[in-house]
């Protein structure tokens, strides 16, 4: 069961990797025309703080796969929720600065498309974690395989954010 779950998740994540590659490529392609807007409107310090929460969630997910305890899954859920809250706060701040997906600059379009798709993936991971924390729907024999597959998804979401953070934030400010 565990190997089939891992293979299924790996194939799904391969598809998602292509999606994110295309979104990152679009952001990079339009970067030259929008780097000034990005530099004026993004908040590197706050983004770094929320990024640290997401990266810490990889540690808690790793602990959850080792121990099988719901407490580590709950910690992963909490850290992921904090990250998503931070992303939402940034969107709210950008909307108030008239940076939108349909705004006058390519930055808003590519930024919200890229980070929005990532946020949807984080949200999906949070839903999965909620189910796992509740303990609903899984026989004990299958629970370890599901947690293992979920961990692959969560690590992927974190790894993609590292790329997004590097391209969108670090490349803009460093």
N, C-alpha and C positions, 0 to 999 in steps of 0.2 A: 504493500500500500504506500509506504513512504517514498519508494523510488518512483512510482507512477505519479504521485502528487508532485514530487520535485520536477519530473520531466514536464508535466503539464504546465507547471508554473514557469519553468525555464522557457518553454515555447511561447507562452503568453508574454513574458518579459522581453523576449527577442522582438516581438511585434511592437511592443511599447518603446523599445530602444530606437527602432526606426522612426516612430512618431516623434520622439524627442530630438533625435538627430536632425530631422527636417525643421522642427521649430527653432532649434538652436542655430541651424544654418541660416534660416530666414532672419533671425535677430542679428547675426554677424553680418549678413549681406547688407542690411539696412543700417548697420551701426554708424557708419561714417556720417550719415545725414541726421543722426539723432543723438550723438554722444553728448553734445552740449545740453540738450534737454534732459538727458539722463543725469548728468553731473549736477544740474541745477535742482533736480527734484527728488533724487533718491537719497535715502538716509543710510549710509554705510554702517554707522554705529549700531543702530537699532536692528538692521538686517543681520548683522554679525551676532547679536545677542540671540535672536530667534533661530539663527542657523545653529548656534551652539546647542540649543534645546533639541533641535531635530537630530543633530549628530549624537547627542547623549542618548537619544532614544534608540540608537543602534546598539549601544551597550546594554540597555535594559532589555531589548529584544533578545540579544545574545544570551543574557542571563535567563530569560524566560525559556529559551530552547534548552538550556542546560538543566534547569531545575524543574521545569514544568509547572511552576507556580503561577497562580493568577496575579499575585502581587506585582511581579515583574511585568506582566502584560498590562496591568493597570498603570504602572509607571510609564510604560511606553505610550499608552493611550493618552495619559496626561501631558507628556512632553510633546507628542504630536499635536494635541489640541492647543497647547501654548504656541507652537509654531504657526498653526493655522490662524489663531487669533492675531498673531503678529502680522501675518500676510494680509489679513482682512483690515487691520488698522492701517497698514501701508496703502492699501487700495483706497480706503476712505480719505486718507490724507492727500493722495494723488488726485482723486476726484475733486477735492476742494481746491486744488491748484490747477484745475482744468486740464489735467492729463487723463484722457480717457481712451478707450479702445477705438473710438470713432473720431478722435480729435484731429487736430491739424497736423500732427507729427507722426512719423513712422514709429517713433519710440513708443508711444502709447499703444499702438496696434500690436507691435511685436512683443512688447513687455507683457501686456495683459494676456495675449494669446499663450505665450510661453509659460508664464508663472501661473496663469489661470488653469491650464491643463495640469500642471504639476499640483496645484491646490486641489483639483478634483481627485487626483490620485491619492493625495494625503487623506482627503475626506473618505475615499473608498477604503483605505487602510484603517482609518479610525472606526468605520462601521464594522469591518472584519474583526478588529480588536475588541470592539464592544461585544460582539457575539462570543468571542473566545473567553473574555473575562466573565461573561454571564454563565458560561458553561453549557449553554443551550445547544441542542441539536447534534452533539457528537458523542458517539460511543467512546468509552475510555480507550479502546484499542486503536481508534482512529485519531484521537485527539493529538497525539504526538506528531503524527504525519501532517495534520492540518496546521499545527503551530509551526512546524518546520517549513511548510510551503508558504505560510503567511510571513515567516521571517525573511524568506527570499524576496518576497514582494516589498517588505519594509526596507530591507537593505538597498534594493533597487531604487526606491523612492528617495532614500537618503543620498545615494551615489549620484543620482540625476540632479538633486539639489546642489551638490558640490559643484557640478559642472555649470549649472545655471548661475550659482552665486559667483563663480570665478568669471564667467563671461559677462554677466550683467553688472555685477557690483565691482568686483576687484579690477577688471579690465577698464572700467570707467574711471576709477579713482586712483589707481596705482600706475 
